[in-house]
Amino acid sequence: MIESSEKLRKIVSIYQVTSIGIEEIIEDGQTASIAFYDGYEWEQIKFTTATYAEPGIKTDHGTRYDQQLQIILAGDDETLQDDLIELENSKPIFRFDYDNGDSKLIGDTENYCEVINSKSSEEFETKNAIIISRLSSYPAFFLI
């Protein structure tokens, strides 16, 4: 397994947009930029803590990256339930910003992120948590 250095930085903000709001993702090596359709933009997710890891797993077909963004959401159970259901169904793409100014992007218009909602899973200790999961053939892009 290939280790990730993501634990060295703190995530300070997280945003999401539905994949249908993306006109184009322009990739250039390890970086990417996004063009939105009119009426779409990043929506901030309020959270208390978040962690990201993307361990590389070597396979016969090359390295695969298991991208996992774990978020403890801010708010109470009643107001979060509708937001979580909407997020699960939106085919989201996520951006998260680190305390050093770097921003990363996970998801794209064809391989968007799966949202695992703590409301529908018994494996969470808290009911205000989600895991953003995506298997990719490349690490998360730095957003420019």
Secondary structure, 3 states (H helix, E strand, C coil): CECCCHHHCCEEEEEEEEHHHEEEEEEECCEEEEEECCCCCCEEECEEEEEEECCEEEECCEEEEEEEEEEEECCCHHHHHHHHHHHHHCCEEEEEEECCCCEEEECCCCCCCEEEEHHHCCCCCCCCEEEEEEEECCCCEEEC
